[in-house]
Amino acid sequence: MSIKQDCYALVQEIVVKRDVFCRCPGCSNLAGAGHHLFKRDRMATAFDTRYVIGVCVECHEWARAEKNEFTDWVISWLGEEYWEALRLSNTTVKHQDFKQIRDNLKQELGKYK
């Protein structure tokens, strides 16, 4: 596994342990995955656990299939922070120190063990 893949796996582990239950509206299932609120391709928010939520399998499918409905819910949930996070997520990051990111994520994970 590459260091970058390790970072993604740590994000998933953190979010599932942090949230325990699915954070989608009206759901009380156990969280089984982390869903990134913003695209990961530009990397600015890819490893920021503030913008990843724990979801169950059904709600993960809902979030992917009903993107507009999910986004509307995220906006109502995050409020003004959504717009700042969206701006950040649209920032392209070309060089990441994945070793440092991994170390930071491991430290964050320690809070939930």
Helices and strands as residue ranges (DSSP letters): H 3-19, E 33-36, G 49-51, E 52-55, H 57-65, H 67-78, H 80-89, H 98-110
